Amino acid sequence: MSHQKTVCITGASGGIGQALAREFHGRGNHVILVGRNLEKLKAFQDSLGGERTSCLELDLTQPDAIEPALAGQAVDVLVNNAGVAISSPLLKGGDLYRKHLDVNFHGPRLMIEAVLPGMIERGGGAIIQIASSAALEGYAYTSAYAASKHALLGYTRSAALEVGKKGIRFQTICPHFVDSPMTDESVARIQETTGISEEDARERLASMNPDGQLVDPKQIATVAADGLQSQSAHVLWELTGRRVTELGSTGS
């Protein structure tokens, strides 16, 4: 896929979303920054220089708002990055299951449904799902989160088989613990429950990654942008801290 595309990124006001936006913007693309806080989006837009960017205030838990918000937007690349991750014991998840599915699965699904017809009509496009290693395996106290990411991966694999022949290319990127604000929240919860220092809590999370270090958001962004060159209908990536591994691909 050539440069000079319109790239729509959800969860673009911080963390991984900002890294993605910088990467795609730096490669000459127009970037649509999507998030719930317009003030934060505009501040980030200013940091990018304001050119080849636009902001879209959108809450993915409001399904009736998604399609109208994207009407008239000729999106070439959709990056479903927005997500939520809240830990809980198995039997005390309650509404967390619905919350995680609404944000981590139904939000991306509805975004795809809003842009996919236009992509097919224009002869192709790319959809990038920022998932998690929790889409590949389970973790204690994350049943709601893992369920939502498993759902996202299963949906993406099926969607690629259905529309891959129409020029739609999918990627699913599954990083382990990332050096991001979401991980900062996990660090804070570990501190609160254990009393250990922030540094020790962060090292504890890093040690859970196969390579013993947190994944850099810039690495995620590079994998996402470079992956647009693939002609496969779906490529699955795992990021373990240092390494990037292609776990499989579906034919073109």
N, C-alpha and C positions, 0 to 999 in steps of 0.2 A: 504494500500500500504506500503510495507516494505521500510527500509532505503536503503542507498547506491544506489541512483538513480542519473541520470543526469538531472539536473534542469536548464532550459534555462530561463533567466530573462531579459526582455527588460527594458530600462531605468534604467540600473543598476549602473550608475555613481554617483547617489546622492539620497538624500531623502528616499522615500519609497523603491526604488530599492535597496539601500544599506542595509536597514533594512531587506528586504526579503533575500538578498544574505547572510547576516550574519546568519540569522535564519536557512536557509537550509544548509549552509556550516557547521554550528555548530552542525547539526544533522547527519553529516557524509556523506553528498551528494557531488557529483561533481557539481560545479556550472559554467555555461557558462554565462559570463557577457556580455550583449549586449548593445551597445550605439553608439552614433555618434562620440564621442571623445575618440580615442584610448588611448591618454595620460592619461586622467582621469581614464579610465578603468584600466589601468596598475598600476596607483598609488593606486587605491582601491584594486586591486588584491594583491599588496605588503602588504597592511595592513591586509589582510586575511592570510598572510603567504605564499602565492603562491602555496600551495599544493591543489590539488583537485579543481583547478580553471583554466579557460581559458577565453580569451577575444575575442570578435567578434565585429568589427567595422561595423555598419550597420545603414543606414538611412531608416526608415520605410516609408518615402514618396517616395522612389525609388523602386517601385514594382518589377521591373525586377531583382533587386539585391537580393531579399529575398530568393527565392528558391535556387539559386546557393550557397549563403552563408551558408545555412543549409544542403547542400548536404553532406551525409556521417555522419551527427551528429545523433546519436541514442538518441533522446530526450525522456525521460520518463515523465517529468513534464514541461509544458510550462507555464510561468507566464507572461501574457501580462500586463505589468505595465506602459510602456512609454505612455505619454499623454501630451496634451496641453490644457490650459484653459485661454482664453482671453475674457474679458467681453466687451460688446458693446451694445448700444441701438438697439432695434429691427430692425429699418429701416436703420441702418448704418453698418450692419454686413458684407456686401459685400463678399469678398473672405474668410472671417472667416468661413463661413459654409463649404466650400470645404476643408479648412485647417484642421478644427476640424474633419471632417469625414475621411480625409486621414490618420490622425495620430491616432485618437481614435477609429475608426471603421475599415477602410480598412487595416490599419497596423496589428492589431490583427487578422483579417480575413485571411490575406495572410500568417502570421506566422503559423496559424492553418493549412492552406492548405499545407504548406511546411512540417510540422511534422506529421500530422494526418495519412497519409498512412503507415508510419513506425510504429506508435503506434498500429494501427489496425493489421498490420502484426505480431507484437510481442505479440499481445494478450491483449493490454490495455495500458492506460496512463492517465494522468491528465492534464487538462487545467484550469488555474486559471485566471480569468479576474478581474483586479483591476479597478473597475468602479467608482461609486460616488453616493452619495444620489441624484445627478442630473439625475441618471437613474430611480429614483423612483418618482421624483416630479420636478416641474419647479421652476426656480428662475428668478427674473427680471434681465435683462441685461446679461443673459447667454443662450440665445436661441440656439446659435450654439453649445455650449458645451453640453447643455442638450439634444439636438437632437442627437448628436453623441453618448452620453452615453445610451440614450434610444435605439438607433439602436443596440448598442453592447449587451445590455441585451436581446432584442428581438431575435437577431441572436443566442445568446448562448442558450436560452430556446429551440429554434427550433433545433439547432444542437444536444443538449442533447437527445431530443426525437428521433432523427434519428440515432445516433451512440452510444447511451448509452448501447444498448444491445451488442455492440461489445467490451465492457470493457473500454470505455472512460468515465471518470468522470470529470464533470465540477463544478467549483465554480464561483460565481460572488460575489465579495466583494464590498459593497457600503458604504464607510465611508463618514461622513459629513466632515466639514473643518478639515484638517490635519495639524499638526505642521510640515511643510515641506517647501522646497524652493519655491514651487508653491504658497503656502500661503504667503510666504514672498513677492512675487511679488504683490499679491493682497493687502497686507498691504501697500506697497510702492505706489500703485495706489490710495488707500484711502487717504494716507497722502497728495499726490499731489493734489487731487481734493478737499479735505476738510480742509487741514492745521492742522489737529490734530496730536498729537504725535504718534510715532510708538507704544508705549505701549497701548494708547487708541484705535488705529486702530486694534491692535491684539485682544484686549478685545472685540471690537465690533464684530469681526468675531467669536470669541469663544462664545459670547452670542447668536449667531444665531444657534449654535448647541443645540439639545434638552437637553443635560446634562450640558451646559454652559461652556464646555472646549473643546479645540482642541483634535482631535484624535491623539494618539501616534502612529507613524509608527511601533514601535515594536509590538503593539497590532495587527495591520494589518498582520504583518509577522507571528505572532503566530497563528492567525486564519487560514491563508493560509496553514501553515505547518500541524497544527492539523487536518484540514479539509480533508487531504489526507486519513484519516482513514474511511471516509464516503463511504458507498456502494451505495449511491444515484447517479443517473445519473446527477443531478444538484442540488446544494444547493445555496440558495440566503441568503447572510448575510447583515445586516445593523449595522454599528458601529456609535454610537451617541456621543462618548466622553468618557463615562465610560462603557456603556453597549454594549454587543454584542448580537444581536437578529437574530435568524434564521427565515426568513420570509416565507420560504417554501422550499420544496424539491420535486424533480421529482423521481419517482420510479427507482429501480435498473434495 
